[in-house]
Amino acid sequence: MASLKRLRVCLMTVALFAPAGGWAAPSEYQVKAVFLYNFSRFVEWPASAFAGPDAPFVVGVFGHDPFGADLDEIVRGETVAGRPLIVRRVRTAEEAAGCQILFIHQSEDKRIPEVISALDHRSTLTVSDMDGAAQQGVMIRLVTEKGRVRLRVNVESARAAQLTISSNLLRSAEIVSGAGGGSPQ
């Protein structure tokens, strides 16, 4: 079952590069769901990021859920460092603190300061696709340019949360400065 899921993820990724007359390309949020899953493979979390040794690895979606069942399907049956990977829909900043990855939807732009404050340097990888997200302390911004998803990573924010982002992930990303640092967000 897990190999079938990996094959599906690979096929979704390959579809990004399909010729125009070929397969139907995945939606923007299907691609972003694959990115969220892959972040679990390219970021290291300290043991203190988990409630206990058997605690699951949680990908949270804060606000409107643009992924629908796609994100659930991608992570179903997967593990990270022996922990089951699960998806939770998060409604409060306090619930966000229980996530290892937190996607903050554009519908919550006014609540980003509240969420970042509630996380208070916890080891939660924050991700969003809204303009100005990194200026507000979000660690990874997913930017869609010319039909492709690009990454803007605030390495300083990740380090402050005791997260280590793989150089393999950073190679393809644009590195941005800390909050208000003047780099593109």
C-alpha positions as CSV (number, residue, x, y, z in Angstrom):
1,M,0.0,0.0,0.0
2,A,2.8,2.5,0.9
3,S,4.6,1.8,-2.4
4,L,1.4,2.4,-4.3
5,K,1.1,5.8,-2.5
6,R,4.7,6.7,-3.3
7,L,4.1,5.8,-7.0
8,R,1.1,8.1,-7.0
9,V,3.1,10.9,-5.5
10,C,5.8,10.4,-8.1
11,L,3.3,10.3,-10.9
12,M,1.8,13.6,-9.6
13,T,5.3,15.1,-9.6
14,V,6.1,13.8,-13.1
15,A,2.8,15.2,-14.3
16,L,4.2,18.7,-13.6
17,F,6.6,18.2,-16.4
18,A,4.2,16.5,-18.9
19,P,3.9,18.0,-22.3
20,A,1.0,20.3,-22.9
21,G,-1.0,17.8,-24.9
22,G,-0.2,15.0,-22.4
23,W,-1.7,14.1,-19.0
24,A,-3.8,16.6,-17.1
25,A,-1.5,18.5,-14.8
26,P,-2.3,18.4,-11.1
27,S,-4.0,21.4,-9.5
28,E,-1.9,24.0,-7.6
29,Y,-3.0,22.6,-4.3
30,Q,-2.3,19.0,-5.2
31,V,1.3,20.1,-5.9
32,K,1.4,22.1,-2.6
33,A,0.1,19.0,-0.8
34,V,3.1,17.0,-2.2
35,F,5.4,19.8,-1.0
36,L,4.0,19.6,2.5
37,Y,4.5,15.8,2.5
38,N,8.1,16.2,1.3
39,F,8.9,18.8,3.9
40,S,8.5,16.0,6.4
41,R,11.4,14.2,4.7
42,F,13.7,17.3,4.3
43,V,13.5,18.9,7.7
44,E,14.7,17.5,11.1
45,W,12.7,18.0,14.3
46,P,14.1,17.7,17.8
47,A,12.6,15.0,20.0
48,S,11.1,17.8,22.1
49,A,8.8,18.6,19.2
50,F,6.7,15.5,20.0
51,A,4.5,14.8,23.0
52,G,6.1,11.4,23.4
53,P,8.0,8.6,21.7
54,D,4.8,7.2,20.1
55,A,3.2,10.6,19.2
56,P,2.3,10.9,15.5
57,F,3.9,13.4,13.1
58,V,1.1,16.0,12.5
59,V,0.6,18.1,9.4
60,G,-1.9,20.8,10.3
61,V,-4.1,23.0,8.1
62,F,-5.1,26.2,9.7
63,G,-8.1,28.0,8.3
64,H,-9.8,27.1,5.0
65,D,-8.6,23.7,3.7
66,P,-7.7,24.1,0.0
67,F,-6.4,20.5,-0.2
68,G,-9.6,18.6,0.4
69,A,-8.9,14.9,0.5
70,D,-5.6,15.2,-1.5
71,L,-3.4,15.8,1.5
72,D,-5.0,13.1,3.5
73,E,-4.5,10.7,0.6
74,I,-0.8,11.6,0.1
75,V,0.1,11.0,3.8
76,R,-2.2,7.9,4.4
77,G,-0.1,5.0,5.6
78,E,3.2,7.0,5.6
79,T,5.6,7.4,8.5
80,V,8.3,9.9,9.5
81,A,11.1,8.5,11.6
82,G,8.8,5.6,12.7
83,R,5.9,8.0,13.6
84,P,2.6,7.7,11.7
85,L,2.0,10.8,9.5
86,I,-1.5,12.3,10.0
87,V,-3.4,15.4,8.9
88,R,-5.4,17.6,11.3
89,R,-7.6,20.6,10.5
90,V,-6.7,23.3,13.1
91,R,-9.1,26.0,14.2
92,T,-7.2,27.7,17.0
93,A,-3.7,28.9,17.6
94,E,-3.4,26.6,20.6
95,E,-4.2,23.6,18.4
96,A,-1.5,24.7,16.0
97,A,1.1,24.1,18.7
98,G,0.5,20.3,18.4
99,C,1.6,20.2,14.8
100,Q,5.1,19.6,13.3
101,I,4.1,21.2,10.0
102,L,1.4,23.9,9.9
103,F,0.0,25.2,6.6
104,I,-1.6,28.6,7.2
105,H,-4.2,29.4,4.6
106,Q,-4.7,32.9,3.1
107,S,-8.1,33.1,4.9
108,E,-6.2,33.5,8.2
109,D,-3.9,36.4,7.1
110,K,-5.0,38.6,10.0
111,R,-4.4,35.8,12.5
112,I,-0.7,35.0,11.6
113,P,0.7,37.1,14.4
114,E,-1.5,35.2,16.9
115,V,-0.5,31.8,15.5
116,I,3.2,32.7,15.4
117,S,3.0,34.1,19.0
118,A,1.2,30.9,20.2
119,L,4.0,28.8,18.7
120,D,6.6,30.9,20.5
121,H,9.6,29.2,18.8
122,R,8.1,25.7,19.2
123,S,9.5,23.3,16.6
124,T,6.6,23.7,14.2
125,L,7.5,24.3,10.5
126,T,5.1,27.1,9.4
127,V,4.2,27.2,5.7
128,S,1.9,29.5,3.8
129,D,1.3,30.8,0.3
130,M,0.1,34.3,1.1
131,D,2.0,37.5,0.3
132,G,4.1,38.8,3.1
133,A,4.0,35.6,5.1
134,A,7.8,35.5,5.8
135,Q,7.7,39.1,7.0
136,Q,5.3,37.9,9.7
137,G,7.5,35.0,10.7
138,V,6.3,32.1,8.5
139,M,9.3,29.8,7.7
140,I,8.4,28.7,4.1
141,R,6.3,30.5,1.6
142,L,5.0,28.6,-1.4
143,V,5.0,31.0,-4.3
144,T,3.3,30.1,-7.6
145,E,5.1,31.7,-10.6
146,K,4.4,30.9,-14.2
147,G,2.5,27.8,-13.2
148,R,5.3,26.4,-11.0
149,V,5.6,26.3,-7.2
150,R,8.7,27.9,-5.8
151,L,10.0,28.1,-2.2
152,R,11.0,31.1,-0.2
153,V,12.6,30.0,3.0
154,N,13.3,32.0,6.1
155,V,16.2,29.9,7.5
156,E,16.6,32.2,10.6
157,S,13.0,31.5,11.7
158,A,13.5,27.8,11.2
159,R,16.8,27.8,13.3
160,A,15.0,29.8,16.0
161,A,12.5,26.9,16.2
162,Q,15.3,24.3,16.4
163,L,14.5,22.9,12.9
164,T,17.2,21.9,10.5
165,I,16.3,22.2,6.8
166,S,18.2,19.9,4.4
167,S,20.6,21.5,2.0
168,N,18.8,19.5,-0.7
169,L,15.7,21.5,-0.1
170,L,17.5,24.8,0.3
171,R,19.3,24.4,-3.0
172,S,16.1,24.9,-4.9
173,A,14.7,27.7,-2.6
174,E,15.2,31.4,-2.4
175,I,16.5,32.3,1.0
176,V,14.9,35.3,2.6
177,S,15.9,37.3,5.7
178,G,14.1,37.4,9.0
179,A,11.0,39.4,9.6
180,G,11.1,42.7,7.9
181,G,14.5,42.0,6.4
182,G,13.7,43.6,3.1
183,S,14.0,40.4,1.0
184,P,11.1,39.3,-1.3
185,Q,8.4,37.5,0.6
